[in-house]
Amino acid sequence: MRPRVFAVQAIPEAPLRVLQEVADVEVFPSLRRQISLEETIDGARRSDYLLGLHGNFVPAEVIKANPNLKGIAFLGGNTVKVDFDAALACKVPVLSAHPEDAAAAYSRGVGVATADLTVAMLLALAYRLLDADRYTRADSTFQEQTMALMGVGCSGKTTGLIGLGRVGLHVARRLAAFDMRLLYTRRSRLTPEEEVKLGLQYVTLDELLRRSDYVSVQVSYNTTTHKMIGAREFALMKPSAYFINTARGRIVDEGALIEALQSGRIAGAGLEVFYNEPPTVWDPVVPQVLREMDNVILAPHNGGATYDSRSRQIMPLATGIKDLIEGRRPRGLLNPEVFGEPVLHPEFYDRGPIEPGDRGPDHFLVKG
């Protein structure tokens, strides 16, 4: 009998083919919702290997549901949401993308795709594309050159980048082509030569908020950036300005954002991330009030949603499972101790139950 792999989320064709070379693959069929704990347990019971993404959990009850489970491959690296105590007790290998593979997938895939999505949201807000689509669909005719859909546009306008990591740099390079003024703020300033090359001006956060026509959040989420954008920050923005967040939902006080949108304190927003998402909750939650706003563009935390980007992410997991099946040690193995070797990541143990919970920004960020 061929080995059986259960993928708790749909995956692209390229890594799927790699798995199908050596195993029968079952994929959780829904593209609408997260898999439940009960469904994850059922999948584990009838499978030899589990495969999942960053937002999926493997608590002890999943691992213990099948005494013959042979491997777990999940994205996340040092934030992987797997119960390593249970995995060791059951001698189940756990693997993720090797750091070098993960970095390559991010820099060539997810980082680029997220930057492109950020720019797409900015352009859609600048030219009111969603409004234009609704306007055009509403009737069989329309008024040419209507004043009903006037937008801010891009040329000569100012975008402020809060944070300037890999995604932020990709965004800056793209927006420069639209003849926009680019402001940025981050912990460490670029050299003057780098600022000139990228067309960036360094300012304080407050100045960035006051001057920008578009404000884009690009910082990482941690204890220092938790709710760094709140009522005070929105009050500094222009009433005509738009707010874009493709970083992490908990960088922003979501209630304050909603109030700023409702009151007209800001003109609109583009949001790909939300306050209540894994690992805080099992199922992501988009507030109904945001879903009802016409001046807000929403996306389901899917910035890496290109076939190339997602394939780059998943391929190390697929090849890792294939290695296990064929008797090789996977490059991204996280717990070689299940094979009797020294513990590689002692920090993965004694973390308590692997379950959703609001236990701080760094709860699943394991540091050695």
TIFITI-558234 format. One line per 3 residues: number of its first residue (from 1); their letters; for each residue x, y, z of C-alpha. Coordinates in steps of 0.001 Angstrom, whole numbers, plus 500000, padded with zeros to 6 digits. Last residue first. Layout:
// TIFITI-558234
NUM	A	X:Y:Z ~ ...
***
This chain:
// TIFITI-558234
368	GKV	517005:529626:520889 ~ 514020:531854:520178 ~ 510546:530474:519558
365	LFH	508064:532951:518139 ~ 504814:531160:518928 ~ 503930:533347:521925
362	DPG	505889:536370:520661 ~ 502978:538722:519994 ~ 501273:538019:523322
359	RDG	499190:535232:524788 ~ 495924:535718:522943 ~ 495213:532048:522316
356	PEI	495044:529375:519645 ~ 496320:525946:520627 ~ 499624:524174:521061
353	PGR	499263:523301:524739 ~ 502258:524162:526919 ~ 505628:525316:525672
350	DYF	507570:522548:527435 ~ 509652:521820:524310 ~ 510485:523836:521196
347	EPH	513243:525687:523062 ~ 515286:522487:523176 ~ 515753:522831:519402
344	LVP	518270:520314:518043 ~ 517918:517639:520716 ~ 520776:515165:520339
341	EGF	520173:512138:518071 ~ 517986:509134:518890 ~ 515933:509249:515685
338	VEP	513133:511229:517375 ~ 515941:513534:518540 ~ 516317:514722:514949
335	NLL	513509:517201:515752 ~ 513387:520091:513272 ~ 514044:518281:509986
332	GRP	514359:520830:507147 ~ 516890:518959:505010 ~ 514889:515759:505334
329	RRG	516765:512588:506416 ~ 516373:509965:503703 ~ 514380:506722:503823
326	EIL	512310:507101:500654 ~ 509170:508062:502538 ~ 511089:510536:504692
323	DKI	512707:512126:501634 ~ 509328:512428:499904 ~ 507980:514180:502990
320	GTA	510878:516630:502807 ~ 510422:517124:499069 ~ 506806:518120:499661
317	LPM	507691:520382:502587 ~ 510501:522086:500657 ~ 508060:522594:497719
314	IQR	505425:524383:499797 ~ 506895:527881:499929 ~ 508285:527970:496395
311	SRS	504957:526630:495125 ~ 503115:529397:496958 ~ 505246:532075:495295
308	DYT	505094:530625:491786 ~ 501367:529971:491836 ~ 500705:533463:493116
305	AGG	498841:534071:496336 ~ 501675:535239:498560 ~ 499704:538234:499798
302	NHP	496779:536064:500844 ~ 495762:537439:504185 ~ 492092:537280:503074
299	ALI	491825:540536:501053 ~ 489666:543572:501829 ~ 489370:546952:500094
296	VND	487666:549596:502243 ~ 485715:552606:500963 ~ 482518:550607:500383
293	MER	482284:549607:504056 ~ 480057:546596:504845 ~ 482880:544072:505247
290	LVQ	484600:546423:507671 ~ 481479:546584:509876 ~ 481189:542800:509738
287	PVV	484544:542384:511440 ~ 486839:539960:509574 ~ 487647:536965:511778
284	PDW	490328:534349:511119 ~ 489485:530839:512382 ~ 491654:529102:515008
281	VTP	492231:532283:516993 ~ 495315:534094:518282 ~ 497692:532053:516141
278	PEN	495894:532573:513810 ~ 493884:535681:512941 ~ 491909:538212:514964
275	YFV	493325:541676:514370 ~ 493123:541527:510590 ~ 495392:541296:507566
272	ELG	494944:542144:503874 ~ 493483:545583:504444 ~ 493226:548489:502002
269	AGA	491762:551579:503637 ~ 489587:554627:503181 ~ 489322:558395:503373
266	IRG	490624:558985:506903 ~ 488956:560843:509798 ~ 485696:560220:507957
263	SQL	483999:559211:511209 ~ 483352:555629:510133 ~ 486870:555122:508776
260	AEI	488587:556566:511846 ~ 486270:554543:514111 ~ 487103:551331:512243
257	LAG	490818:552052:512522 ~ 490500:552750:516247 ~ 488716:549432:516740
254	EDV	491384:547616:514725 ~ 494242:548958:516844 ~ 496927:548221:514263
251	IRG	500113:546155:514510 ~ 497739:543343:515429 ~ 496676:542841:511815
248	RAT	500075:541956:510437 ~ 501902:543305:507351 ~ 499634:544056:504373
245	NIF	498121:547189:505917 ~ 497096:550155:503788 ~ 495689:553480:505055
242	YAS	494298:556112:502683 ~ 494531:559886:503055 ~ 491885:562515:502257
239	PKM	491122:563248:505925 ~ 494896:563751:506322 ~ 496518:561590:508993
236	LAF	497408:562786:512493 ~ 494134:561572:514033 ~ 494901:558087:512695
233	ERA	498087:558048:514783 ~ 496360:559068:518021 ~ 493547:556562:517471
230	GIM	495937:553640:516993 ~ 498946:552485:514998 ~ 501594:550871:517221
227	KHT	499001:548288:518253 ~ 501748:545698:518906 ~ 504902:547060:517243
224	TTN	507311:546717:520184 ~ 505995:543318:521293 ~ 506396:541893:517804
221	YSV	504893:542192:514323 ~ 507257:543102:511508 ~ 506910:546513:509883
218	QVS	505436:547175:506410 ~ 502419:549416:507098 ~ 501470:551645:504157
215	VYD	500240:555226:504530 ~ 498884:556895:501389 ~ 498397:560654:500962
212	SRR	501259:561173:503383 ~ 502275:564388:505121 ~ 500786:564110:508601
209	LLE	501399:560367:508996 ~ 505013:560625:507869 ~ 505610:563562:510180
206	DLT	504298:561559:513137 ~ 506363:558500:512242 ~ 509534:560561:512035
203	VYQ	511047:561222:508642 ~ 513547:559621:506238 ~ 513169:560585:502581
200	LGL	513364:557920:499887 ~ 514265:558132:496202 ~ 515756:554635:496204
197	KVE	519241:555679:495075 ~ 519122:558899:497100 ~ 518115:557054:500262
194	EEP	520798:554410:499706 ~ 523500:557078:499325 ~ 522320:558894:502458
191	TLR	522683:555612:504385 ~ 519457:553997:505483 ~ 518001:554803:508899
188	SRR	517703:552187:511590 ~ 514463:551796:513550 ~ 512176:552599:510623
185	TYL	510482:555536:508958 ~ 509842:556162:505294 ~ 508715:558882:502925
182	LRM	508324:558405:499183 ~ 507228:561149:496795 ~ 505439:559520:493866
179	DFA	506400:559520:490186 ~ 504612:556212:489547 ~ 507894:554371:488873
176	ALR	509052:555248:492387 ~ 506088:553216:493647 ~ 507640:549958:492470
173	RAV	511039:550498:494051 ~ 509443:551586:497329 ~ 507170:548529:497460
170	HLG	510103:546142:496955 ~ 511987:547957:499715 ~ 508995:547677:502020
167	VRG	508688:543946:501394 ~ 512350:543329:502286 ~ 512301:545600:505320
164	LGI	511381:549267:505313 ~ 508982:550020:508125 ~ 506107:552466:508054
161	LGT	506169:553511:504412 ~ 504626:556913:503670 ~ 503330:557570:500177
158	TKG	503144:561107:498813 ~ 501366:562298:495677 ~ 503009:563845:492616
155	SCG	501648:561175:490301 ~ 499423:558753:492192 ~ 495715:559466:491805
152	VGM	493435:561061:494408 ~ 490253:559793:492838 ~ 487098:561179:491213
149	LAM	484411:558580:490686 ~ 481116:560488:490722 ~ 482565:563309:488649
146	TQE	481630:561354:485526 ~ 483908:561418:482496 ~ 481337:559375:480558
143	QFT	477953:559016:482209 ~ 476820:555415:482335 ~ 474692:552808:480583
140	SDA	473426:549285:481226 ~ 473161:549982:484941 ~ 474760:549102:488299
137	RTY	477693:547171:486798 ~ 479551:550348:485821 ~ 479160:552000:489222
134	RDA	480179:548822:491084 ~ 483341:548496:488964 ~ 484133:552186:489316
131	DLL	483754:551970:493092 ~ 486118:548983:493148 ~ 488590:550838:490928
128	RYA	488646:554005:492994 ~ 491679:555376:491122 ~ 493955:555929:494124
125	LAL	492279:553164:496139 ~ 492823:550561:493406 ~ 496348:551855:492878
122	LMA	497184:551554:496552 ~ 495691:548071:496743 ~ 497716:546959:493721
119	VTL	500861:548469:495269 ~ 500367:546411:498412 ~ 499573:543316:496333
116	DAT	502827:543767:494410 ~ 504748:544095:497668 ~ 503104:540930:498969
113	AVG	504022:539087:495760 ~ 507660:540213:495983 ~ 508021:539201:499624
110	VGR	506192:535923:499086 ~ 508249:534807:496096 ~ 511898:535581:495472
107	SYA	512792:536961:498910 ~ 510352:534739:500757 ~ 511048:531470:498968
104	AAA	514792:532101:499232 ~ 514533:532792:502953 ~ 512436:529672:503499
101	DEP	514893:527529:501542 ~ 517834:528895:503552 ~ 515935:528463:506827
98	HAS	515047:524830:505933 ~ 511319:524612:505250 ~ 509586:522712:508014
95	LVP	509968:519242:509429 ~ 508560:517206:512276 ~ 509542:513550:512727
92	VKC	507073:511500:514816 ~ 508549:509391:517619 ~ 505247:509294:519553
89	ALA	506728:510837:522703 ~ 508851:513139:520554 ~ 505829:514354:518569
86	ADF	503811:514837:521755 ~ 506503:517050:523266 ~ 506950:518785:519912
83	DVK	503340:520005:519835 ~ 503262:521683:516418 ~ 502523:525334:515638
80	VTN	505632:526203:513632 ~ 506952:529613:514734 ~ 510646:528750:514518
77	GGL	510152:527345:511033 ~ 506577:528205:510076 ~ 505453:525899:507310
74	FAI	504333:522418:508245 ~ 505567:518898:507501 ~ 504522:516195:509967
71	GKL	505787:512613:509678 ~ 505176:508930:510244 ~ 501815:508720:512006
68	NPN	501302:505079:513011 ~ 499976:505770:516521 ~ 497267:507949:514914
65	AKI	495109:510207:517112 ~ 498117:510973:519325 ~ 499494:513514:516854
62	VEA	496162:515297:516449 ~ 495469:515262:520196 ~ 498890:516784:520871
59	PVF	498176:519967:518935 ~ 498985:520382:515240 ~ 497828:523885:514300
56	NGH	497446:525569:510896 ~ 498140:529221:510115 ~ 501657:528752:508819
53	LGL	500800:526038:506264 ~ 500108:522306:506415 ~ 501213:518784:505521
50	LYD	500428:515635:507507 ~ 501927:512197:506858 ~ 500794:508601:507354
47	SRR	497093:509230:506916 ~ 493674:507939:508000 ~ 493848:509026:511626
44	AGD	495592:512293:510796 ~ 492736:513388:508545 ~ 490192:512671:511283
41	ITE	492257:514682:513785 ~ 492500:517608:511364 ~ 488753:517438:510763
38	ELS	488096:517566:514519 ~ 490476:520506:514939 ~ 488697:522387:512171
35	IQR	490133:523156:508719 ~ 490150:526847:507920 ~ 487424:528191:505652
32	RLS	486472:528983:502053 ~ 488825:526915:499891 ~ 487360:523702:501294
29	PFV	488563:520339:499985 ~ 491155:519228:502548 ~ 493629:517503:500246
26	EVD	494228:513747:500118 ~ 497473:512534:498564 ~ 498368:508960:497698
23	AVE	502134:508690:497902 ~ 505481:508529:496096 ~ 505108:510413:492813
20	QLV	501953:512057:494164 ~ 504028:514067:496610 ~ 506147:515650:493886
17	RLP	503001:516273:491825 ~ 501417:518170:494734 ~ 504542:520313:495011
14	AEP	504038:521482:491403 ~ 500215:521610:491387 ~ 499777:524193:494099
11	IAQ	498521:523336:497611 ~ 495029:523099:499115 ~ 494935:523106:502905
8	VAF	495149:520407:505595 ~ 497211:518244:503266 ~ 496846:514549:504171
5	VRP	499530:512216:502836 ~ 499045:508465:502485 ~ 501850:505979:501896
2	RM	501281:503465:499089 ~ 500000:500000:500000
***
